[in-house]
Amino acid sequence: MPGYAPTPVVGMPELARIHQVAGIAVKNEQERLGLPSFKLLGSSWALHERVKAVAGLSPDALIAFPDLSRIARGLGPPTLCTASDGNHGRAVAALAEALGCGCVVLLPADSAASRIDSIKGHGATVELVDGSYDDAVAAARATARARGHWYCPDTVGAEASDEERRFASDVMTGYGTLFEEFFEQILRPPDLLFVQAGVGGLSAAAAASLRRVSATAKVVVVEPEGSNAIALSFGSGAPVSVPDTQTVMACLRCQSASFVAWPILLAGVDAAMVVTDDEAAAAVRQLARRGVIAGASGAAGLAGALVASADGMLRARLGITPDSQVAVVNTEGATDPASYAAILAG
Ligand SMILES: Cc1ncc(COP(=O)(O)O)c(C=O)c1O
C-alpha cells in the first residue's frame, strides 16, 4: 500500500499511576493510510485476496497496489458494495476510488451527516436503509446480489456463502497488521488487552495475534451498553442478537457478532464487559489531554480498561495488579466532528 507506515504507540503514565497499573499503552489509529481509522487494513487485504481469486492468480501472490488497480480495472472494473456504520464504508469507498472501481455503501438512515459526506467524498453512492446496522448488512448483501456488485462485508451471518465468509475472514487477517506492529513496538506483550467490539472482527484479530506472543495475556472485549451482543453470546454459549440501541459509540452499534469472528472470540477472549456513553466520553477527554484524537468508539477500549482497573471486584476477577501492563487501541480519530466537539465540551 502506498503510504504504509506503522501507527504510533502512546504511553499514558499519569493515568496508569492513578489507576494503579504499571503502564497503559495506546496504539493510536487516529490516522492510518490517510483515513481516520484502522479500517483500511481489513478491506485492503480482503480486496487484494478477492482480486487475485477472480483474476485466477496464485493464492500466494503478493501484489503491489498499482498492479492491483490495473488488474481490477481489467476485471470490468467491478463495483464494490458494502454496509457500514461509517468507517468500513469509508475505507471501501476510498479503496474503490484508488482502484478505479465504482462503490455503493448502505448505511442506517440515522447515520451522522458527516459520516455520509465522508463516504460520498470518495465518489461512492450512499443508500440509506430505514433500520439498524444488521438491516443495512442484509440490504447490502441483497443489493450486491441483485446488481452483480462485489459484496465486501466486514461481518457475515450463518447464511453467508463461502466467498462472503472468505472476504470477512480476510478483513480480520488484515486487522492483524495492527497488532503485529503493536506487539513489536512495546517492550513485552501486555498482561491485558482491552479491545472494543462492534461485530467482533477486530477483537478476533487481537485475540489471534496476542495468543501468538503470549499464552497468559488476557483479552477483554469492550462493548457499548445495549450493543453488547458478544457479552450476551458468551453468556448463552451461542451467538445471540440484541435490539438496536442508541449510543455515542456509533461505530460499535452492531446487533450481532460476525459468524466468522465468533469461534475465534470463543477460543481466545477471556472476558467481555460493557461501558456507558459517559465512560467512553471520559476516555475521549483523557486521550485528548495526551494529544490523542479519539472518537467515542475509538476510546471505548481505554474506557473499559479504566473502569476495570478502578473497580476492586473487576481487578480481582481480571487479575489486574500494580504490575500489570495494559494495552488498548484508539481505533479512530474524530470521525464525527460534531460529536467529538460535544464530548470535549463535556
Ligand atoms: C472505530 C471503530 N472501532 C472499533 C470497531 C470494531 O470493529 P469490529 O466491528 O470488527 O468489532 C469499528 C468497526 O467498525 C470501528 O469503526
Ligand as a Chemical Component Dictionary entry (heavy atoms), coordinates in Angstrom:
data_LIG
# 
_chem_comp.id                   LIG 
_chem_comp.type                 NON-POLYMER 
_chem_comp.pdbx_formal_charge   0 
_chem_comp.three_letter_code    LIG 
# 
loop_
_chem_comp_atom.comp_id 
_chem_comp_atom.atom_id 
_chem_comp_atom.alt_atom_id 
_chem_comp_atom.type_symbol 
_chem_comp_atom.charge 
_chem_comp_atom.model_Cartn_x 
_chem_comp_atom.model_Cartn_y 
_chem_comp_atom.model_Cartn_z 
_chem_comp_atom.pdbx_ordinal 
LIG C1 C1 C 0 -13.731 2.971  15.210 1  
LIG C2 C2 C 0 -14.070 1.529  15.320 2  
LIG N1 N1 N 0 -13.625 0.859  16.383 3  
LIG C3 C3 C 0 -13.891 -0.449 16.543 4  
LIG C4 C4 C 0 -14.639 -1.151 15.607 5  
LIG C5 C5 C 0 -14.965 -2.577 15.907 6  
LIG O1 O1 O 0 -14.601 -3.481 14.924 7  
LIG P1 P1 P 0 -15.488 -4.811 14.757 8  
LIG O2 O2 O 0 -16.807 -4.365 14.191 9  
LIG O3 O3 O 0 -14.689 -5.661 13.854 10 
LIG O4 O4 O 0 -15.671 -5.388 16.119 11 
LIG C6 C6 C 0 -15.117 -0.478 14.489 12 
LIG C7 C7 C 0 -15.913 -1.171 13.470 13 
LIG O5 O5 O 0 -16.347 -0.644 12.502 14 
LIG C8 C8 C 0 -14.821 0.895  14.323 15 
LIG O6 O6 O 0 -15.258 1.600  13.277 16 
# 
loop_
_chem_comp_bond.comp_id 
_chem_comp_bond.atom_id_1 
_chem_comp_bond.atom_id_2 
_chem_comp_bond.value_order 
_chem_comp_bond.pdbx_ordinal 
LIG C1 C2 SING 1  
LIG C2 N1 SING 2  
LIG C2 C8 DOUB 3  
LIG N1 C3 DOUB 4  
LIG C3 C4 SING 5  
LIG C4 C5 SING 6  
LIG C4 C6 DOUB 7  
LIG C5 O1 SING 8  
LIG O1 P1 SING 9  
LIG P1 O2 DOUB 10 
LIG P1 O3 SING 11 
LIG P1 O4 SING 12 
LIG C6 C7 SING 13 
LIG C6 C8 SING 14 
LIG C7 O5 DOUB 15 
LIG C8 O6 SING 16 
# 
